[in-house]
């Protein structure tokens, strides 16, 4: 699989809570593409854990995702796309 699909935090939260639509959405995407999240999304999900049990569950859940590191250049690029209405 050479294509990556970056998944949004909201979908991940719903999938982790076993919301049917989110789970199915991820499964559909995963059939055609590798799943990825940004390091920011990873941080948001881990910081949101209320206890060690949730933390362990979230860490296991996130193992299926490639974590993308972001640079200042990425930020500048995405900010420019947003300003142009491309995001």
Backbone bond lengths (Angstrom), bond angles and torsions (degrees), N, CA, C in turn:
res aa  C-N    CA-C-N  psi(-1)  N-CA   C-N-CA  omega(-1)  CA-C   N-CA-C  phi
1 X - - - 1.452 - - 1.520 108.61 -
2 X 1.308 117.62 118.56 1.455 119.95 -178.69 1.528 112.66 -103.82
3 X 1.312 117.67 -10.80 1.452 121.14 -178.70 1.525 109.84 -93.85
4 X 1.324 114.91 139.90 1.462 120.99 175.70 1.517 109.15 -113.29
5 X 1.308 116.75 139.02 1.457 121.85 171.74 1.514 107.65 -117.51
6 X 1.339 115.53 121.07 1.453 120.53 179.36 1.527 108.31 -85.04
7 X 1.306 115.88 125.40 1.461 122.21 -174.32 1.528 109.69 -100.12
8 X 1.320 115.71 137.57 1.456 123.18 -179.19 1.528 111.86 -77.03
9 X 1.307 115.50 150.45 1.467 122.40 -179.16 1.528 112.30 -55.13
10 X 1.329 117.46 -42.73 1.471 120.41 -177.44 1.524 111.96 -59.87
11 X 1.318 116.94 -41.35 1.470 120.42 179.10 1.520 109.99 -66.57
12 X 1.318 116.51 -39.43 1.467 119.82 179.37 1.515 112.02 -64.96
13 X 1.310 117.20 -41.31 1.466 120.45 177.82 1.522 110.15 -60.60
14 X 1.332 116.39 -46.88 1.463 119.99 179.09 1.530 111.33 -63.02
15 X 1.326 117.21 -41.73 1.469 120.15 179.87 1.528 111.10 -66.09
16 X 1.316 116.66 -39.95 1.471 119.78 178.18 1.519 111.29 -63.66
17 X 1.321 116.40 -29.07 1.476 121.79 177.03 1.526 111.91 -88.02
18 X 1.327 116.26 6.53 1.462 123.91 177.31 1.526 113.87 66.62
19 X 1.326 117.58 30.42 1.470 120.78 173.96 1.528 107.37 -67.50
20 X 1.324 116.40 123.38 1.464 122.49 -172.64 1.523 113.45 -51.57
21 X 1.325 117.84 -49.17 1.462 121.07 -176.69 1.525 111.72 -62.30
22 X 1.310 117.19 -40.97 1.464 120.85 -179.52 1.528 110.95 -69.03
23 X 1.329 116.72 -41.79 1.469 121.19 178.71 1.528 109.89 -62.31
24 X 1.327 116.59 -44.76 1.462 120.77 178.62 1.522 111.64 -65.61
25 X 1.321 116.78 -39.52 1.466 121.44 178.33 1.523 110.24 -59.18
26 X 1.335 117.37 -48.62 1.457 120.60 179.00 1.525 111.84 -62.73
27 X 1.323 116.59 -40.78 1.466 119.95 179.48 1.525 110.63 -63.11
28 X 1.335 117.30 -41.96 1.468 121.30 178.28 1.521 111.16 -62.68
29 X 1.318 116.41 -45.68 1.470 120.80 -179.84 1.525 109.78 -63.39
30 X 1.317 116.14 -42.76 1.465 121.44 -175.43 1.526 112.58 -64.89
31 X 1.325 117.64 -22.82 1.465 120.95 177.15 1.525 111.64 -71.33
32 X 1.335 116.91 -23.78 1.461 120.94 -175.06 1.523 113.12 -113.65
33 X 1.319 117.88 -13.74 1.452 121.04 -169.43 1.522 109.91 -155.53
34 X 1.325 115.56 156.60 1.460 119.90 171.09 1.525 108.05 -79.22
35 X 1.318 116.81 146.13 1.457 121.52 -179.40 1.521 110.57 -91.84
36 X 1.324 115.82 140.14 1.458 120.64 179.82 1.520 109.86 -140.04
37 X 1.323 114.18 154.91 1.463 121.27 173.15 1.523 107.11 -136.26
38 X 1.316 116.04 158.99 1.459 118.91 174.73 1.526 108.78 -82.94
39 X 1.304 115.12 160.61 1.458 120.34 176.62 1.529 109.94 -61.71
40 X 1.324 117.35 -27.86 1.474 121.30 177.52 1.521 110.24 -68.05
41 X 1.319 116.43 -43.01 1.467 120.56 177.26 1.522 110.13 -62.60
42 X 1.325 116.70 -43.40 1.462 120.75 177.67 1.534 110.19 -57.00
43 X 1.331 116.23 -46.45 1.460 120.88 179.91 1.531 110.87 -62.19
44 X 1.340 117.47 -45.20 1.467 120.78 -179.23 1.525 111.10 -57.00
45 X 1.329 116.05 -44.74 1.464 119.53 -177.84 1.531 111.75 -68.42
46 X 1.326 117.25 -40.73 1.463 119.83 -179.08 1.525 111.63 -70.96
47 X 1.322 117.26 -39.92 1.464 120.71 178.34 1.529 110.97 -64.97
48 X 1.332 116.68 -30.77 1.458 121.19 -178.63 1.523 114.57 -75.47
49 X 1.324 117.73 -7.46 1.465 120.40 179.78 1.528 109.48 -69.06
50 X 1.329 114.65 134.55 1.463 120.30 -176.21 1.519 114.19 -90.01
51 X 1.343 116.04 -15.28 1.464 118.58 -179.26 1.535 108.85 -160.36
52 X 1.332 116.07 177.64 1.466 120.85 -176.53 1.529 112.21 -65.52
53 X 1.309 117.13 -32.92 1.466 120.28 178.84 1.523 110.13 -65.13
54 X 1.318 116.83 -47.14 1.468 120.15 177.17 1.522 110.84 -62.44
55 X 1.313 116.72 -38.35 1.458 120.73 179.22 1.525 110.55 -61.69
56 X 1.328 117.60 -47.50 1.474 120.97 178.57 1.523 111.27 -61.42
57 X 1.336 116.37 -44.26 1.468 120.68 179.38 1.532 110.24 -61.10
58 X 1.315 117.03 -43.89 1.465 121.51 -178.36 1.526 110.70 -66.95
59 X 1.320 116.95 -41.49 1.467 119.64 177.87 1.523 111.34 -61.50
60 X 1.329 117.61 -41.06 1.474 120.81 176.85 1.525 110.58 -64.47
61 X 1.333 116.47 -44.57 1.462 121.88 179.75 1.534 111.14 -58.78
62 X 1.325 116.73 -40.49 1.463 121.23 -175.45 1.528 113.66 -76.25
63 X 1.324 118.28 -10.88 1.458 120.84 -179.28 1.528 112.69 -61.63
64 X 1.308 118.11 -23.58 1.470 120.42 -178.06 1.523 113.08 -82.00
65 X 1.334 117.05 -3.51 1.465 121.45 -176.84 1.526 111.22 -108.99
66 X 1.325 114.83 139.45 1.460 119.63 169.81 1.526 106.74 -78.49
67 X 1.320 117.06 132.37 1.467 121.12 -178.94 1.532 108.39 -97.90
68 X 1.331 115.36 121.99 1.457 121.65 -178.26 1.524 110.09 -97.03
69 X 1.294 115.38 126.53 1.462 120.89 176.35 1.529 107.83 -81.98
70 X 1.305 117.78 146.58 1.459 122.33 -179.68 1.525 109.82 -113.66
71 X 1.320 114.87 143.29 1.456 120.61 178.05 1.524 109.36 -113.75
72 X 1.306 115.99 172.19 1.464 120.11 176.33 1.525 110.18 -61.74
73 X 1.321 117.50 -36.11 1.467 121.28 177.98 1.528 110.96 -63.28
74 X 1.328 117.25 -39.00 1.471 120.83 175.95 1.521 110.20 -60.34
75 X 1.322 115.98 -45.06 1.459 120.93 179.81 1.525 110.67 -59.70
76 X 1.325 117.34 -45.77 1.461 121.39 179.51 1.529 110.35 -62.12
77 X 1.320 116.86 -43.35 1.468 121.56 179.70 1.531 111.22 -62.07
78 X 1.319 117.57 -49.63 1.462 121.23 -177.71 1.520 112.07 -68.48
79 X 1.321 116.91 -34.41 1.460 120.19 175.89 1.532 110.00 -63.31
80 X 1.324 116.54 -42.91 1.463 120.94 177.00 1.517 112.12 -61.96
81 X 1.329 116.87 -41.64 1.470 120.26 177.81 1.520 110.54 -62.77
82 X 1.318 116.34 -40.95 1.471 120.94 179.78 1.533 109.95 -62.43
83 X 1.307 116.22 -44.42 1.471 120.18 -179.97 1.524 111.98 -62.91
84 X 1.331 115.86 -30.57 1.467 120.39 179.97 1.524 112.31 -86.04
85 X 1.310 117.13 0.24 1.461 121.02 179.90 1.513 113.90 77.15
86 X 1.310 117.78 20.40 1.460 122.03 -178.73 1.530 112.99 -91.70
87 X 1.311 116.01 -3.62 1.470 120.22 177.37 1.503 109.70 -124.58
